[in-house]
Amino acid sequence: MSAASHPAWIDAYLDHLKSQRQLAPLTIDSYRRDLLELTALATAADNQASLAAVSHFQIRKFAAQLHARGLNARSIARKLSAWRGFFNWLSEQNVLRANPVDGIKAPKRNKPLPKALAADDAVRLVSQKSPQKASDTTLQLCNHAMFELLYSSGLRVSELVGLDVKYVQENRYVSAGWIDFAAHEVMVTGKGNKMRSVPVGQPAIAALTAWLAVRDTLVKLDPQPLFLSERGTRISSRVVQLRLKAHAQAVGLPMDVHPHVLRHSFASHVLQSSGDLRAVQEMLGHASIAATQIYTSLDFQRLAQVYDAAHPRAKKKP
């Protein structure tokens, strides 16, 4: 293929995507927009330049220009992907010797901070009982025990539903997690099949004791699970999510509360009080301290809010 005009190359590539890869029309339109933007950037850099002459350095510059215009990292990554595919195709046509987009990454996406409840809201959520019928007392006790334990020990919902009443090892079945009431600890198997123990607070122990007093009325075939569904089987993560969301709405919390919010709240509140990042890492079961450090940002946000509200020189006066 000779040094044809930019639109001719783009049209030929889009025809290839349509006929050979059978991409949807909307996807092809998206590719067209991204490639026309590449053409505009290349033309602005050098009116005489061919797309085949675009260099690795220029692609980096184009990505930086898009970033400076306020384009988010996800959109830049999509454009780079479209450009990379186009230049790969040009290489197959013997127009290019190397792909100028290879090795270029989009700017890192800003990770949103995890949502955590204020300490008072977290305590209100797990301690209050949502209004239910008298016939639902057993279900209410189960919910109360689950929510207290989630906040008390910062468990993942998958770890919560995997708990047994006690440790069991029989007929090739081995408990993934259980409560050690004597030690006030919960044993769980987390990511990477790693087991850890986490302390359990007295309110959670009390809620668990109350639940166990009525749990046998729900048990069906499997006697092992600590928490049960209305059918008497091991409760699922989805049911826990739905119950917690409904409970949060019933007690008047405005935000959408899911089990991981309680895990985030546990980590944030323990870190605020203790400042011990390593201990929080251990209790959360994070393999890397980097995963735990995000909670230091949450703590700084809280300190900044206190500063803005309390310090006489924190904000400019009107």
N, C-alpha and C positions, 0 to 999 in steps of 0.2 A: 504494500500500500504506500503510495507516495505521500508527500506532505500536503494532504488535502486540507480543506478548511475545517475548522473546529466543528461546526454543525454536521458536516458529512461524517466525521468520525463518530460523533455522538449518536447520530441516527443509525449508523451501521451497528454500533454496540447495542443500542436499545432493541433493534431488530433481532440481534442475537439473543438477547434476554427473553424476548417474546417467543421466538421460534424454538430455540434450543433449551432454555431453562423453563419456558412456559410460565413466566411470572405473571401475576395478576396486573391488570391495567393500572390500578392505583399505585402499585409498587413501582411499575415502570415510570409513571408520572413523577414519583418521588425521586427516582434515579435521575430523570431528566432535569429536574430542578437543581439537584446537587451538582450535576455536571455542568449545567449552564452557569452556576455560581463559580465553579472552578474556572470556566472560560473567562468570566468577568474579572476574576482576580488575576489570572495570568495576563489578560490584555492590559489591565491597569498597571501591572508591573513592567510590561514591555509590549508596546503596540505591535511589534513585529514577531513576537514569540509564537512558536508553535507549541501545542500541548505536548508534543513529543520532546520538546526541549526543556520542559519544566524540571527543575532540579529538586533534590531532597531538601536543600536549604530553603527553597522557595515554598515547598509544601509546609515546612515548619512555620515559615513566616505567615502563610495564609491561615493556618490554624490559629496562630497567635492573634491575627487580625480579627478573626471571627470571635475569639474569646474577648478581645477588647471591645467589640461591639455589644457584648452582653449575652452572646449566645451561650446556652448552658452546655455542660460537658456531654450530656447525652446526645444532643443534636450535633455537636462537633464530631463525636465518635461515629455517628451515623454517616456524616459526610465523608469522613476519612475512609470508612468502609466502602462507600460507593466509589470514591476516587481510586482506591486500591484495586477494586474489581475491574474498573475501566482500564487502568494501566497494565494490569495482568493480561487483559485481552489484547491491548496494543502490543505487548511483548510476544504474544502468540502469533500476531500478524507480522512479526519481524520488524516492527517499527521502533521498538525500544530494546535496549540491552539489559536494563535493570528497572525495577519499579521504584520510583522516587518516594512512594508512601511507606515502603517497608521500614519498620523500626520506629515509626512515628505514632505516638499515643496521644489520645485526647487528654485534656487537663483532668486531674482527679476530681471526681464528683464529691461535693460536700455531703458528708454523711449527716443526716438529721439526728439530733440528739434524741435519745430514748425518752419516752414520756414517763414521768414519775409523778405520783400524787404528792401533795403536801402531807406532812406527817399526820396532821389532824384528820384530813380526809381519809387517809389510809386506815387509821384506827377506827374511824366512824364506819367505813365500808365493811371491815371484817368483824367488827364487834356487834353491829346492829343486825337484828333479824328482820328480814323483809316480811311484810304482811302476807300471810298465807292462811288457807283454811286449816281448821283444827285437824283434819284428816291428813294434812301434809306435814305434820310435826316431824316424822322420821326423815322426810326429804330435807326439811329445814335444818335439822341437826347435822345431816350429811354435808349440806352446803356450808354451814358455819365451820365445821371442822376443816373442810377443804380450803376455804378462803383464809382462815387463820393460819393454816400450815403454809400456804403459798407465800403469805407476807412474812411469817415468822422465820422461814428458812430459805426464801428466795429460790424455790424449786422451779424448774421448767415444768410445763403442764404435762409433758410426756413422762417426766420422772414421777409426778404426782399420781398419775393414773396407773403407773406400773408398781405402786406400793402394795405389799401384802400386809396382812395383820401381823404376821411374825415371820421369821426366817424359816424357809422350807427347802429341803433338798431331798427329793424322793422321786422315783420313777423317771429319772432324767430331767426332772423339773427343778430349777434352782431359782429362788427368789431374786428379783432384780433390785428390790428395795423393801425396807420394812422400818417400823418404829421401834426404837429401844427406849421403852418408857422409863426404865431404871436409870439410864444415863441421860435422859432428856435429849436424845439425838435421833435423827432420821438418817438411815443409810440408803443411798441412791446410786444407781448406775447411770452415769451421764454419757456425754458424747465421747467417742473413742472407746466405749465400753470400760470407762474408768469409774471405779467406785470411790465414793467419798462420804464422809459423815458430816452432818451439819447440825448445830444446836437447834433445839426446839424450845420456844418460850413457854412459860407457864400457861398463858391464856390459850395457846394452841393445844397444849397437853390436856387442859380441862375440856376444851371443845371435842377433842378426839375421844376422851373418856366418855363423854355424854353420848357421842355417836356410837361407840362400841356397845353401849348398854342397850341400844335398840337395833343394831345392825343385823342381828341374827333373824329378825322378822322378815328381812328382805332376801336373805341368802337363798339361792336356788341350787344349782348343781355344783358350782365351783366355790369352795369354802375359803379360798386364799385371798382374793382381792380385798384391800382395805376399803375402798370406796366403790359403791354399787350404783347402778342405774335403777330406774323404777321397776325394771324387769328382773332385778336381782343378779344381773351379770356385771362384769367389770365395767366401770364407767369409761366412756371414751373422751378424748381430748375435746372433741367438738361439743359434747354435752356440757363439759365444764365451762367452755367458752360462753355458751348460750346462757347457762345458769348465772354466771358471774355478771354478764352484761345486763341481764334482767334484774338482778339484785342491785346493781349500781344505779339503775334507773329508778328502782323502787325506793331507795334511800335518798334519792335526790342529787346524785352526783351528775354534773352536766356533761362530762367528757365520756367518750366511748372507752369503757374499761374492759380489758381482756387480761388473761393470766399473766402475760409478760409485763404488763404495767405494774403488777404487784412485785414481780421479780426486780424490775428497775427501781421501784420504790424501796424495796428491801436494801438493795445495794447502795442507793443514794443516801438513805437515812443512816445506815451503819457507817458509811464513809464519812458523812458529815460529823457524826458524833465521835468517831474513833480516829479518823485520819490514817487508818492502817490499810493501805491499798493491797498489800500482800495477803492480809487476812481475808479481805473481801474477795480477792481472786480465788483463794482456796475454797471459800464457802460457795462461790458461784460455780466452781468447777471449770474456770477458764484455763485453757492450756497456755495462753500467752498473757502476760501482764498488759499488753497493748489493748486487749479486748476490755480490760477492766478500767483502763485509764479514761475512758469516755465519761465515767461518772465523776471525774475530777472537774470536767467541764460543767456538769450539772451543778456541782457544789459551787463553782465560781459564779454561775448564773444567780444562784440564791444569794451569795454574798453581794453581788453587784446590785441586786434588787434592794437588799437591806441598806446598802450604802446610798443608793439613789433616794430612798425614802427617808433616811435619817440624817444624812450629813448636810449641814447648812450650805456647804459649797459644792454640793454634788451636781447641781444643775444651775444653769444661768437663770437669774430672776428676770421676769418681764419688766 
